[in-house]
Amino acid sequence: MPPTLADNVSPRSMAVIKRQLWAVGQLSMRQAIEVGNHEMLGSFTSEDFMRAWRTSSRSGRQRSPGAEPTAAFRGR
């Protein structure tokens, strides 16, 4: 059976996705994009993002050159 979204994202990320899906009917396209951008920026400083970043770097997965997280992503 192929992996599902629930198999590959953190509980925090799943909660954000569900919240966005429930709200989609009440938001304009512009508002939905703003919320999505806000959530994405917040995810870069979350513990689950940094844990996934550390895990992927130890697994030997290749990243694009210059793909190290910036100070903003590390939560300064």
C-alpha positions as a printed Julia matrix, in Angstrom:
76×3 Matrix{Float64}:
   0.0    0.0    0.0
   1.46   3.41  -0.89
   2.31   5.78   1.96
  -0.31   8.33   2.89
  -0.02  11.93   3.98
  -0.62  10.83   7.57
   2.43   8.53   7.3
   4.73  11.35   6.21
   3.84  14.51   8.1
   4.08  15.52  11.73
   0.99  15.8   13.92
   1.47  19.59  13.91
   1.49  19.69  10.12
  -1.58  17.46   9.9
  -3.44  19.79  12.29
  -2.52  22.82  10.14
  -3.68  21.04   6.99
  -6.99  20.06   8.57
  -7.56  23.57   9.92
  -6.92  25.04   6.46
  -9.26  22.57   4.78
 -12.07  23.28   7.24
 -11.66  27.05   6.73
 -11.44  27.03   2.94
 -15.17  27.65   2.46
 -15.11  30.84   4.52
 -12.0   32.42   2.97
 -11.41  34.29  -0.24
  -8.56  33.08  -2.42
  -6.43  35.98  -1.2
  -7.15  35.17   2.45
  -6.42  31.47   1.91
  -3.06  32.32   0.32
  -2.21  34.68   3.18
  -3.09  32.03   5.77
  -1.08  29.41   3.88
   1.94  31.67   3.65
   1.71  32.52   7.34
   1.47  28.84   8.3
   4.37  27.93   6.03
   6.63  30.57   7.56
   5.64  29.42  11.04
   6.48  25.84  10.15
  10.09  26.73   9.37
  10.74  27.61  13.02
   8.84  24.67  14.49
  10.6   21.87  16.31
   9.16  19.22  13.98
  10.62  21.0   10.93
  14.08  21.21  12.49
  13.9   17.56  13.61
  12.97  16.51  10.06
  15.8   18.67   8.69
  18.33  17.02  11.02
  16.99  13.56  10.21
  17.18  14.08   6.45
  20.73  15.42   6.72
  21.8   12.29   8.64
  20.08  10.01   6.15
  22.39  11.17   3.37
  19.58  12.5    1.19
  20.92  15.0   -1.27
  19.84  18.59  -1.08
  20.21  21.4   -3.52
  23.4   23.46  -3.11
  22.86  26.27  -0.6
  19.84  24.54   0.94
  20.95  25.02   4.55
  18.29  26.7    6.69
  18.79  30.41   7.19
  18.85  32.09  10.59
  15.15  32.93  10.16
  14.34  29.25   9.67
  16.41  28.24  12.7
  14.32  30.51  14.89
  17.13  33.01  15.49
